[in-house]
């Protein structure tokens, strides 16, 4: 299985839309990946994992034109 952080945007959006993957599932994968790489790339400023988790808990309305993905995903 491909690691979630290796999926393309198209693949992630398809999995969200088909409910194979939830935003919370995706979020739960990210902190470990972020902790592994952030000391090397130093790309985040004031990262608040709990705020991101709270946003991931909001029920998604994926794949509609009326509401884009949550901003924490980086997907639109």
N, C-alpha and C positions, 0 to 999 in steps of 0.2 A: 504494500500500500504506500502511496505517495504521502510524504509528510504534508500537513495542511499548508505550511508556509511555502511549499514548492508548487502548489496549485496555481494556475493562471487565474486572472480575474474572471474570465469566462467560466472556468470550471467551478470556482467558488460560487458565483452567482447561480449557476445551474444547480448546484447542490443545495443552496439556500432555497431556491424556488421549488425544488422537488421535495423539500423537507428531509433530505438525506443528512443534512448538516444544519444545525441551528447556530445562530450567532453566539449563543453561550458556549456551544461546543468549540467553535472557532476561537473565542476569547480564551477559554481554558487552556488551549494549546499555546497561546502566545507568550505568557509570562516566562516560561522556561526558555523559549527561543530568544526572547528579549534579554533575559539575564545572561544568556550565553554570549551574545554578540555585542551588547551595548558597551561594555568596557573597551572593546576594540574600535567600534565605529563612532561612539559618542554622538549619536544623532538625536537623542531625545532630550527635551528640556521640560522639567516639571511634570514628568510622567506620573499619572495618578491611576494605578491599576484598579483601584476600587471604583473610581468614577467610570472607567471603561466597562467594568463588570456590570455596574448598574445600568448602563446604556444597553449592554448585551441582553439584559433581562427584559427589556421592553419588547412586547410581542412584535415580531417583524411583519411587515407588509411588503414582502419581497416580490420583485418582478412587476410592480405596477408603475404607471407613469405618474400617479398622484403623490407618491412618497418615495424618495430615494432611500438608499441604504443609510444606516446610521453613519455619522461622520467618523466614528472611531475605526470603521473598517477600512477606510481609504477607498471604498468602492462607491460608485455612483450609478 
